[in-house]
């Protein structure tokens, strides 16, 4: 998958897995923070999103909370993680 395809699929996954009916995937900027001031997701959203991303891309997250906060900062940082995971799997 190209970087653009990964980011598009991540945005679609965010909207569908979290039932964000008022938000289109195109309305999510790649560098927008997913939590707090950005998209406003919370810890329960993080768990649901983590499971959805794992299912969609076949990636595994570590148990390191600080590392996961860095990975889930934005669509862009999630895409970096997915790309690296896919490269190491090949």
C-alpha positions as CSV (number, residue, x, y, z in Angstrom):
1,X,0.0,0.0,0.0
2,X,1.2,3.5,-0.7
3,X,1.4,6.1,2.1
4,X,-1.7,7.9,0.8
5,X,-3.7,4.6,0.8
6,X,-2.6,3.8,4.3
7,X,-3.7,7.3,5.6
8,X,-7.0,7.0,3.7
9,X,-7.7,3.6,5.2
10,X,-6.8,4.8,8.7
11,X,-9.1,7.8,8.4
12,X,-11.9,5.5,7.2
13,X,-11.2,3.1,10.0
14,X,-11.3,5.9,12.6
15,X,-14.7,7.1,11.3
16,X,-16.3,3.6,11.0
17,X,-14.9,1.9,14.1
18,X,-15.8,4.9,16.4
19,X,-19.2,5.6,14.7
20,X,-18.2,9.2,14.0
21,X,-21.2,9.8,11.7
22,X,-20.8,13.6,11.7
23,X,-17.3,13.4,10.4
24,X,-16.1,12.3,6.9
25,X,-12.7,10.7,6.5
26,X,-11.7,13.6,4.4
27,X,-12.4,15.9,7.3
28,X,-9.5,14.4,9.3
29,X,-6.2,16.1,8.7
30,X,-3.2,13.7,8.8
31,X,-1.4,15.8,11.4
32,X,-4.5,16.6,13.5
33,X,-4.0,15.3,17.1
34,X,-6.4,12.4,17.6
35,X,-6.8,13.1,21.4
36,X,-7.4,16.3,23.4
37,X,-7.7,19.5,21.3
38,X,-7.7,17.7,18.0
39,X,-10.3,15.0,17.2
40,X,-11.1,14.7,20.9
41,X,-10.9,10.9,21.3
42,X,-10.7,9.4,24.7
43,X,-9.1,6.3,26.2
44,X,-12.0,4.0,25.3
45,X,-11.8,5.3,21.8
46,X,-8.1,4.5,21.8
47,X,-8.8,0.8,22.7
48,X,-11.5,0.5,20.0
49,X,-9.3,2.2,17.5
50,X,-6.3,0.0,18.4
51,X,-8.3,-3.2,17.8
52,X,-9.7,-1.8,14.5
53,X,-6.2,-0.8,13.2
54,X,-4.9,-4.2,14.3
55,X,-7.6,-6.0,12.4
56,X,-7.4,-3.7,9.3
57,X,-3.6,-3.8,9.0
58,X,-2.4,-6.9,10.9
59,X,-0.2,-4.9,13.2
60,X,0.6,-5.5,16.8
61,X,1.1,-2.8,19.4
62,X,3.5,-3.0,22.4
63,X,2.4,-2.8,26.0
64,X,4.5,0.4,26.4
65,X,1.9,3.1,27.1
66,X,4.4,5.9,26.2
67,X,5.2,4.3,22.9
68,X,1.5,3.8,22.1
69,X,0.7,7.5,22.9
70,X,3.4,8.5,20.4
71,X,2.0,6.1,17.8
72,X,-1.6,7.2,18.2
73,X,-0.8,11.0,18.3
74,X,-2.2,11.5,14.7
75,X,-3.1,9.7,11.5
76,X,0.4,10.5,10.3
77,X,2.2,8.8,13.2
78,X,-0.1,5.8,12.9
79,X,0.7,5.6,9.2
80,X,4.4,5.7,10.1
81,X,3.9,2.7,12.4
82,X,1.9,0.8,9.9
83,X,4.5,1.4,7.2
84,X,7.4,0.3,9.4
85,X,5.4,-2.8,10.5
86,X,4.7,-3.8,6.9
87,X,8.3,-3.3,5.9
88,X,9.6,-5.4,8.7
89,X,7.0,-8.1,7.8
90,X,8.4,-8.4,4.3
